[in-house]
């Protein structure tokens, strides 16, 4: 599993029922990379990295 985290400690948490409040995890690095692009566009002031958990 992979998560996207900001280098300054920023984390993404789920708002979905059943996983609410848990850190968003991606099954593959490819899915995480896809979401990383969205994160960079949404929060351009933050540097992100993909972390394997």
N, CA, C, O and CB atoms as a CASP TS submission, in Angstrom:
PFRMAT TS
TARGET T0000
AUTHOR 0000-0000-0000
METHOD Language model
MODEL 1
PARENT N/A
ATOM      1  N   UNK     1       0.844  -1.176   0.000  1.00  0.00           N
ATOM      2  CA  UNK     1       0.000   0.000   0.000  1.00  0.00           C
ATOM      3  C   UNK     1       0.888   1.239   0.000  1.00  0.00           C
ATOM      4  O   UNK     1       2.000   1.228   0.529  1.00  0.00           O
ATOM      5  CB  UNK     1      -0.959  -0.002   1.218  1.00  0.00           C
ATOM      6  N   UNK     2       0.375   2.300  -0.602  1.00  0.00           N
ATOM      7  CA  UNK     2       1.124   3.544  -0.739  1.00  0.00           C
ATOM      8  C   UNK     2       0.268   4.713  -0.273  1.00  0.00           C
ATOM      9  O   UNK     2      -0.949   4.719  -0.458  1.00  0.00           O
ATOM     10  CB  UNK     2       1.581   3.755  -2.200  1.00  0.00           C
ATOM     11  N   UNK     3       0.910   5.693   0.330  1.00  0.00           N
ATOM     12  CA  UNK     3       0.226   6.913   0.751  1.00  0.00           C
ATOM     13  C   UNK     3       0.990   8.108   0.187  1.00  0.00           C
ATOM     14  O   UNK     3       2.175   8.014  -0.135  1.00  0.00           O
ATOM     15  CB  UNK     3       0.119   6.997   2.314  1.00  0.00           C
ATOM     16  N   UNK     4       0.290   9.223   0.078  1.00  0.00           N
ATOM     17  CA  UNK     4       0.907  10.469  -0.370  1.00  0.00           C
ATOM     18  C   UNK     4       1.010  11.369   0.853  1.00  0.00           C
ATOM     19  O   UNK     4       0.029  11.605   1.557  1.00  0.00           O
ATOM     20  CB  UNK     4       0.079  11.158  -1.533  1.00  0.00           C
ATOM     21  N   UNK     5       2.222  11.865   1.090  1.00  0.00           N
ATOM     22  CA  UNK     5       2.445  12.746   2.235  1.00  0.00           C
ATOM     23  C   UNK     5       3.243  13.966   1.791  1.00  0.00           C
ATOM     24  O   UNK     5       4.110  13.892   0.921  1.00  0.00           O
ATOM     25  CB  UNK     5       3.183  11.996   3.375  1.00  0.00           C
ATOM     26  N   UNK     6       2.923  15.070   2.411  1.00  0.00           N
ATOM     27  CA  UNK     6       3.696  16.278   2.179  1.00  0.00           C
ATOM     28  C   UNK     6       4.996  16.206   2.961  1.00  0.00           C
ATOM     29  O   UNK     6       5.046  15.636   4.051  1.00  0.00           O
ATOM     30  CB  UNK     6       2.892  17.531   2.572  1.00  0.00           C
ATOM     31  N   UNK     7       6.027  16.776   2.410  1.00  0.00           N
ATOM     32  CA  UNK     7       7.331  16.738   3.076  1.00  0.00           C
ATOM     33  C   UNK     7       7.323  17.535   4.373  1.00  0.00           C
ATOM     34  O   UNK     7       8.204  17.355   5.213  1.00  0.00           O
ATOM     35  CB  UNK     7       8.414  17.273   2.147  1.00  0.00           C
ATOM     36  N   UNK     8       6.344  18.411   4.547  1.00  0.00           N
ATOM     37  CA  UNK     8       6.230  19.170   5.796  1.00  0.00           C
ATOM     38  C   UNK     8       5.255  18.499   6.769  1.00  0.00           C
ATOM     39  O   UNK     8       4.902  19.078   7.796  1.00  0.00           O
ATOM     40  CB  UNK     8       5.773  20.609   5.503  1.00  0.00           C
ATOM     41  N   UNK     9       4.817  17.258   6.437  1.00  0.00           N
ATOM     42  CA  UNK     9       3.934  16.515   7.332  1.00  0.00           C
ATOM     43  C   UNK     9       2.477  16.462   6.914  1.00  0.00           C
ATOM     44  O   UNK     9       1.664  15.850   7.607  1.00  0.00           O
ATOM     45  CB  UNK     9       4.012  17.097   8.670  1.00  0.00           C
ATOM     46  N   UNK    10       2.124  17.085   5.804  1.00  0.00           N
ATOM     47  CA  UNK    10       0.741  17.081   5.329  1.00  0.00           C
ATOM     48  C   UNK    10       0.317  15.661   4.971  1.00  0.00           C
ATOM     49  O   UNK    10       1.072  14.929   4.331  1.00  0.00           O
ATOM     50  CB  UNK    10       0.576  18.018   4.107  1.00  0.00           C
ATOM     51  N   UNK    11      -0.906  15.263   5.390  1.00  0.00           N
ATOM     52  CA  UNK    11      -1.448  13.940   5.078  1.00  0.00           C
ATOM     53  C   UNK    11      -2.864  14.095   4.553  1.00  0.00           C
ATOM     54  O   UNK    11      -3.552  15.067   4.866  1.00  0.00           O
ATOM     55  CB  UNK    11      -1.423  13.013   6.325  1.00  0.00           C
ATOM     56  N   UNK    12      -3.292  13.130   3.753  1.00  0.00           N
ATOM     57  CA  UNK    12      -4.660  13.099   3.243  1.00  0.00           C
ATOM     58  C   UNK    12      -5.456  12.071   4.035  1.00  0.00           C
ATOM     59  O   UNK    12      -5.023  10.932   4.206  1.00  0.00           O
ATOM     60  CB  UNK    12      -4.687  12.769   1.720  1.00  0.00           C
ATOM     61  N   UNK    13      -6.630  12.486   4.518  1.00  0.00           N
ATOM     62  CA  UNK    13      -7.479  11.594   5.293  1.00  0.00           C
ATOM     63  C   UNK    13      -8.789  11.362   4.563  1.00  0.00           C
ATOM     64  O   UNK    13      -9.298  12.251   3.880  1.00  0.00           O
ATOM     65  CB  UNK    13      -7.739  12.166   6.694  1.00  0.00           C
ATOM     66  N   UNK    14      -9.327  10.166   4.711  1.00  0.00           N
ATOM     67  CA  UNK    14     -10.545   9.762   4.030  1.00  0.00           C
ATOM     68  C   UNK    14     -11.776  10.440   4.641  1.00  0.00           C
ATOM     69  O   UNK    14     -11.847  10.678   5.846  1.00  0.00           O
ATOM     70  CB  UNK    14     -10.697   8.245   4.083  1.00  0.00           C
ATOM     71  N   UNK    15     -12.736  10.739   3.770  1.00  0.00           N
ATOM     72  CA  UNK    15     -14.038  11.230   4.217  1.00  0.00           C
ATOM     73  C   UNK    15     -15.132  10.240   3.837  1.00  0.00           C
ATOM     74  O   UNK    15     -16.320  10.544   3.945  1.00  0.00           O
ATOM     75  CB  UNK    15     -14.336  12.617   3.613  1.00  0.00           C
ATOM     76  N   UNK    16     -14.722   9.045   3.389  1.00  0.00           N
ATOM     77  CA  UNK    16     -15.660   8.007   2.967  1.00  0.00           C
ATOM     78  C   UNK    16     -16.194   7.243   4.186  1.00  0.00           C
ATOM     79  O   UNK    16     -15.450   7.005   5.137  1.00  0.00           O
ATOM     80  CB  UNK    16     -14.980   7.033   1.975  1.00  0.00           C
ATOM     81  N   UNK    17     -17.485   6.855   4.163  1.00  0.00           N
ATOM     82  CA  UNK    17     -18.009   6.023   5.243  1.00  0.00           C
ATOM     83  C   UNK    17     -17.218   4.710   5.340  1.00  0.00           C
ATOM     84  O   UNK    17     -16.893   4.104   4.319  1.00  0.00           O
ATOM     85  CB  UNK    17     -19.514   5.732   5.020  1.00  0.00           C
ATOM     86  N   UNK    18     -16.921   4.289   6.529  1.00  0.00           N
ATOM     87  CA  UNK    18     -16.178   3.056   6.734  1.00  0.00           C
ATOM     88  C   UNK    18     -14.679   3.264   6.874  1.00  0.00           C
ATOM     89  O   UNK    18     -13.997   2.465   7.516  1.00  0.00           O
ATOM     90  CB  UNK    18     -16.441   2.123   5.609  1.00  0.00           C
ATOM     91  N   UNK    19     -14.159   4.335   6.275  1.00  0.00           N
ATOM     92  CA  UNK    19     -12.729   4.637   6.405  1.00  0.00           C
ATOM     93  C   UNK    19     -12.520   6.080   6.848  1.00  0.00           C
ATOM     94  O   UNK    19     -11.407   6.602   6.773  1.00  0.00           O
ATOM     95  CB  UNK    19     -11.999   4.382   5.073  1.00  0.00           C
ATOM     96  N   UNK    20     -13.580   6.719   7.304  1.00  0.00           N
ATOM     97  CA  UNK    20     -13.513   8.131   7.680  1.00  0.00           C
ATOM     98  C   UNK    20     -12.404   8.372   8.702  1.00  0.00           C
ATOM     99  O   UNK    20     -12.318   7.673   9.712  1.00  0.00           O
ATOM    100  CB  UNK    20     -14.863   8.600   8.245  1.00  0.00           C
ATOM    101  N   UNK    21     -11.570   9.350   8.435  1.00  0.00           N
ATOM    102  CA  UNK    21     -10.515   9.730   9.359  1.00  0.00           C
ATOM    103  C   UNK    21      -9.224   8.938   9.226  1.00  0.00           C
ATOM    104  O   UNK    21      -8.235   9.250   9.889  1.00  0.00           O
ATOM    105  CB  UNK    21     -11.009   9.596  10.728  1.00  0.00           C
ATOM    106  N   UNK    22      -9.222   7.919   8.376  1.00  0.00           N
ATOM    107  CA  UNK    22      -8.010   7.136   8.161  1.00  0.00           C
ATOM    108  C   UNK    22      -7.221   7.740   7.005  1.00  0.00           C
ATOM    109  O   UNK    22      -7.793   8.349   6.101  1.00  0.00           O
ATOM    110  CB  UNK    22      -8.352   5.646   7.876  1.00  0.00           C
ATOM    111  N   UNK    23      -5.920   7.570   7.041  1.00  0.00           N
ATOM    112  CA  UNK    23      -5.086   8.079   5.960  1.00  0.00           C
ATOM    113  C   UNK    23      -5.431   7.333   4.669  1.00  0.00           C
ATOM    114  O   UNK    23      -5.572   6.110   4.673  1.00  0.00           O
ATOM    115  CB  UNK    23      -3.572   7.928   6.303  1.00  0.00           C
ATOM    116  N   UNK    24      -5.565   8.066   3.577  1.00  0.00           N
ATOM    117  CA  UNK    24      -5.919   7.477   2.284  1.00  0.00           C
ATOM    118  C   UNK    24      -4.759   6.609   1.801  1.00  0.00           C
ATOM    119  O   UNK    24      -3.620   7.068   1.711  1.00  0.00           O
ATOM    120  CB  UNK    24      -6.260   8.586   1.232  1.00  0.00           C
ATOM    121  N   UNK    25      -5.069   5.341   1.491  1.00  0.00           N
ATOM    122  CA  UNK    25      -4.054   4.409   0.995  1.00  0.00           C
ATOM    123  C   UNK    25      -4.420   3.973  -0.417  1.00  0.00           C
ATOM    124  O   UNK    25      -5.592   3.796  -0.748  1.00  0.00           O
ATOM    125  CB  UNK    25      -3.921   3.175   1.933  1.00  0.00           C
ATOM    126  N   UNK    26      -3.388   3.802  -1.244  1.00  0.00           N
ATOM    127  CA  UNK    26      -3.568   3.377  -2.634  1.00  0.00           C
ATOM    128  C   UNK    26      -2.944   1.999  -2.795  1.00  0.00           C
ATOM    129  O   UNK    26      -1.856   1.740  -2.280  1.00  0.00           O
ATOM    130  CB  UNK    26      -2.932   4.404  -3.637  1.00  0.00           C
ATOM    131  N   UNK    27      -3.633   1.116  -3.512  1.00  0.00           N
ATOM    132  CA  UNK    27      -3.179  -0.269  -3.660  1.00  0.00           C
ATOM    133  C   UNK    27      -1.906  -0.402  -4.477  1.00  0.00           C
ATOM    134  O   UNK    27      -1.098  -1.294  -4.220  1.00  0.00           O
ATOM    135  CB  UNK    27      -4.257  -1.089  -4.296  1.00  0.00           C
ATOM    136  N   UNK    28      -1.717   0.471  -5.455  1.00  0.00           N
ATOM    137  CA  UNK    28      -0.533   0.368  -6.317  1.00  0.00           C
ATOM    138  C   UNK    28       0.189   1.713  -6.380  1.00  0.00           C
ATOM    139  O   UNK    28      -0.402   2.766  -6.139  1.00  0.00           O
ATOM    140  CB  UNK    28      -0.930  -0.099  -7.744  1.00  0.00           C
ATOM    141  N   UNK    29       1.472   1.653  -6.707  1.00  0.00           N
ATOM    142  CA  UNK    29       2.243   2.892  -6.875  1.00  0.00           C
ATOM    143  C   UNK    29       1.662   3.706  -8.024  1.00  0.00           C
ATOM    144  O   UNK    29       1.652   4.936  -7.971  1.00  0.00           O
ATOM    145  CB  UNK    29       3.745   2.584  -7.135  1.00  0.00           C
ATOM    146  N   UNK    30       1.179   3.029  -9.060  1.00  0.00           N
ATOM    147  CA  UNK    30       0.614   3.729 -10.221  1.00  0.00           C
ATOM    148  C   UNK    30      -0.593   4.581  -9.831  1.00  0.00           C
ATOM    149  O   UNK    30      -0.725   5.718 -10.283  1.00  0.00           O
ATOM    150  CB  UNK    30       0.211   2.721 -11.302  1.00  0.00           C
ATOM    151  N   UNK    31      -1.482   4.024  -8.983  1.00  0.00           N
ATOM    152  CA  UNK    31      -2.641   4.791  -8.519  1.00  0.00           C
ATOM    153  C   UNK    31      -2.185   5.974  -7.669  1.00  0.00           C
ATOM    154  O   UNK    31      -2.729   7.073  -7.769  1.00  0.00           O
ATOM    155  CB  UNK    31      -3.605   3.890  -7.712  1.00  0.00           C
ATOM    156  N   UNK    32      -1.181   5.731  -6.837  1.00  0.00           N
ATOM    157  CA  UNK    32      -0.656   6.802  -5.992  1.00  0.00           C
ATOM    158  C   UNK    32      -0.044   7.906  -6.851  1.00  0.00           C
ATOM    159  O   UNK    32      -0.222   9.087  -6.553  1.00  0.00           O
ATOM    160  CB  UNK    32       0.390   6.250  -5.004  1.00  0.00           C
ATOM    161  N   UNK    33       0.663   7.543  -7.896  1.00  0.00           N
ATOM    162  CA  UNK    33       1.264   8.533  -8.790  1.00  0.00           C
ATOM    163  C   UNK    33       0.188   9.368  -9.482  1.00  0.00           C
ATOM    164  O   UNK    33       0.355  10.573  -9.670  1.00  0.00           O
ATOM    165  CB  UNK    33       2.151   7.841  -9.837  1.00  0.00           C
ATOM    166  N   UNK    34      -0.907   8.727  -9.856  1.00  0.00           N
ATOM    167  CA  UNK    34      -2.011   9.435 -10.481  1.00  0.00           C
ATOM    168  C   UNK    34      -2.595  10.472  -9.513  1.00  0.00           C
ATOM    169  O   UNK    34      -2.869  11.606  -9.904  1.00  0.00           O
ATOM    170  CB  UNK    34      -3.098   8.443 -10.934  1.00  0.00           C
ATOM    171  N   UNK    35      -2.782  10.078  -8.266  1.00  0.00           N
ATOM    172  CA  UNK    35      -3.327  10.991  -7.269  1.00  0.00           C
ATOM    173  C   UNK    35      -2.308  12.062  -6.862  1.00  0.00           C
ATOM    174  O   UNK    35      -2.687  13.159  -6.452  1.00  0.00           O
ATOM    175  CB  UNK    35      -3.782  10.209  -6.041  1.00  0.00           C
ATOM    176  N   UNK    36      -1.038  11.745  -6.976  1.00  0.00           N
ATOM    177  CA  UNK    36       0.007  12.713  -6.674  1.00  0.00           C
ATOM    178  C   UNK    36      -0.083  13.911  -7.616  1.00  0.00           C
ATOM    179  O   UNK    36       0.121  15.051  -7.199  1.00  0.00           O
ATOM    180  CB  UNK    36       1.393  12.057  -6.774  1.00  0.00           C
ATOM    181  N   UNK    37      -0.388  13.650  -8.880  1.00  0.00           N
ATOM    182  CA  UNK    37      -0.553  14.733  -9.857  1.00  0.00           C
ATOM    183  C   UNK    37      -1.695  15.652  -9.442  1.00  0.00           C
ATOM    184  O   UNK    37      -1.581  16.874  -9.543  1.00  0.00           O
ATOM    185  CB  UNK    37      -0.814  14.161 -11.269  1.00  0.00           C
ATOM    186  N   UNK    38      -2.796  15.065  -8.975  1.00  0.00           N
ATOM    187  CA  UNK    38      -3.946  15.851  -8.518  1.00  0.00           C
ATOM    188  C   UNK    38      -3.554  16.674  -7.294  1.00  0.00           C
ATOM    189  O   UNK    38      -3.899  17.852  -7.195  1.00  0.00           O
ATOM    190  CB  UNK    38      -5.154  14.929  -8.189  1.00  0.00           C
ATOM    191  N   UNK    39      -2.834  16.051  -6.367  1.00  0.00           N
ATOM    192  CA  UNK    39      -2.416  16.753  -5.152  1.00  0.00           C
ATOM    193  C   UNK    39      -1.528  17.943  -5.489  1.00  0.00           C
ATOM    194  O   UNK    39      -1.684  19.018  -4.911  1.00  0.00           O
ATOM    195  CB  UNK    39      -1.679  15.798  -4.205  1.00  0.00           C
ATOM    196  N   UNK    40      -0.605  17.758  -6.413  1.00  0.00           N
ATOM    197  CA  UNK    40       0.301  18.853  -6.792  1.00  0.00           C
ATOM    198  C   UNK    40      -0.460  20.002  -7.453  1.00  0.00           C
ATOM    199  O   UNK    40      -0.117  21.168  -7.257  1.00  0.00           O
ATOM    200  CB  UNK    40       1.393  18.335  -7.743  1.00  0.00           C
ATOM    201  N   UNK    41      -1.486  19.679  -8.231  1.00  0.00           N
ATOM    202  CA  UNK    41      -2.293  20.721  -8.867  1.00  0.00           C
ATOM    203  C   UNK    41      -3.163  21.445  -7.843  1.00  0.00           C
ATOM    204  O   UNK    41      -3.393  22.649  -7.953  1.00  0.00           O
ATOM    205  CB  UNK    41      -3.170  20.117  -9.970  1.00  0.00           C
ATOM    206  N   UNK    42      -3.643  20.707  -6.851  1.00  0.00           N
ATOM    207  CA  UNK    42      -4.538  21.270  -5.845  1.00  0.00           C
ATOM    208  C   UNK    42      -3.782  22.111  -4.821  1.00  0.00           C
ATOM    209  O   UNK    42      -4.257  23.169  -4.408  1.00  0.00           O
ATOM    210  CB  UNK    42      -5.299  20.157  -5.140  1.00  0.00           C
ATOM    211  N   UNK    43      -2.617  21.643  -4.416  1.00  0.00           N
ATOM    212  CA  UNK    43      -1.819  22.321  -3.393  1.00  0.00           C
ATOM    213  C   UNK    43      -0.407  22.576  -3.930  1.00  0.00           C
ATOM    214  O   UNK    43       0.535  21.897  -3.522  1.00  0.00           O
ATOM    215  CB  UNK    43      -1.766  21.478  -2.082  1.00  0.00           C
ATOM    216  N   UNK    44      -0.251  23.531  -4.828  1.00  0.00           N
ATOM    217  CA  UNK    44       1.044  23.737  -5.481  1.00  0.00           C
ATOM    218  C   UNK    44       2.154  24.233  -4.546  1.00  0.00           C
ATOM    219  O   UNK    44       3.331  24.181  -4.901  1.00  0.00           O
ATOM    220  CB  UNK    44       0.877  24.714  -6.599  1.00  0.00           C
ATOM    221  N   UNK    45       1.785  24.709  -3.366  1.00  0.00           N
ATOM    222  CA  UNK    45       2.784  25.230  -2.433  1.00  0.00           C
ATOM    223  C   UNK    45       3.445  24.137  -1.605  1.00  0.00           C
ATOM    224  O   UNK    45       4.425  24.407  -0.911  1.00  0.00           O
ATOM    225  CB  UNK    45       2.149  26.241  -1.513  1.00  0.00           C
ATOM    226  N   UNK    46       2.936  22.912  -1.658  1.00  0.00           N
ATOM    227  CA  UNK    46       3.436  21.795  -0.855  1.00  0.00           C
ATOM    228  C   UNK    46       4.226  20.834  -1.735  1.00  0.00           C
ATOM    229  O   UNK    46       3.866  20.615  -2.892  1.00  0.00           O
ATOM    230  CB  UNK    46       2.269  21.055  -0.158  1.00  0.00           C
ATOM    231  N   UNK    47       5.293  20.262  -1.201  1.00  0.00           N
ATOM    232  CA  UNK    47       6.035  19.206  -1.890  1.00  0.00           C
ATOM    233  C   UNK    47       5.552  17.876  -1.350  1.00  0.00           C
ATOM    234  O   UNK    47       5.496  17.681  -0.136  1.00  0.00           O
ATOM    235  CB  UNK    47       7.585  19.364  -1.700  1.00  0.00           C
ATOM    236  N   UNK    48       5.203  16.956  -2.241  1.00  0.00           N
ATOM    237  CA  UNK    48       4.673  15.655  -1.843  1.00  0.00           C
ATOM    238  C   UNK    48       5.613  14.529  -2.228  1.00  0.00           C
ATOM    239  O   UNK    48       6.459  14.666  -3.112  1.00  0.00           O
ATOM    240  CB  UNK    48       3.309  15.426  -2.470  1.00  0.00           C
ATOM    241  N   UNK    49       5.438  13.411  -1.537  1.00  0.00           N
ATOM    242  CA  UNK    49       6.182  12.194  -1.871  1.00  0.00           C
ATOM    243  C   UNK    49       5.262  11.001  -1.658  1.00  0.00           C
ATOM    244  O   UNK    49       4.295  11.069  -0.898  1.00  0.00           O
ATOM    245  CB  UNK    49       7.486  12.062  -1.006  1.00  0.00           C
ATOM    246  N   UNK    50       5.581   9.911  -2.341  1.00  0.00           N
ATOM    247  CA  UNK    50       4.837   8.656  -2.176  1.00  0.00           C
ATOM    248  C   UNK    50       5.628   7.793  -1.213  1.00  0.00           C
ATOM    249  O   UNK    50       6.828   7.580  -1.380  1.00  0.00           O
ATOM    250  CB  UNK    50       4.609   7.917  -3.556  1.00  0.00           C
ATOM    251  N   UNK    51       4.920   7.295  -0.189  1.00  0.00           N
ATOM    252  CA  UNK    51       5.550   6.486   0.847  1.00  0.00           C
ATOM    253  C   UNK    51       4.890   5.105   0.868  1.00  0.00           C
ATOM    254  O   UNK    51       3.663   5.006   0.884  1.00  0.00           O
ATOM    255  CB  UNK    51       5.441   7.179   2.241  1.00  0.00           C
ATOM    256  N   UNK    52       5.691   4.051   0.867  1.00  0.00           N
ATOM    257  CA  UNK    52       5.139   2.699   0.959  1.00  0.00           C
ATOM    258  C   UNK    52       4.902   2.383   2.437  1.00  0.00           C
ATOM    259  O   UNK    52       5.789   2.552   3.273  1.00  0.00           O
ATOM    260  CB  UNK    52       6.100   1.639   0.298  1.00  0.00           C
ATOM    261  N   UNK    53       3.690   1.924   2.738  1.00  0.00           N
ATOM    262  CA  UNK    53       3.351   1.560   4.127  1.00  0.00           C
ATOM    263  C   UNK    53       2.962   0.107   4.242  1.00  0.00           C
ATOM    264  O   UNK    53       2.648  -0.363   5.335  1.00  0.00           O
ATOM    265  CB  UNK    53       2.216   2.431   4.649  1.00  0.00           C
TER
END
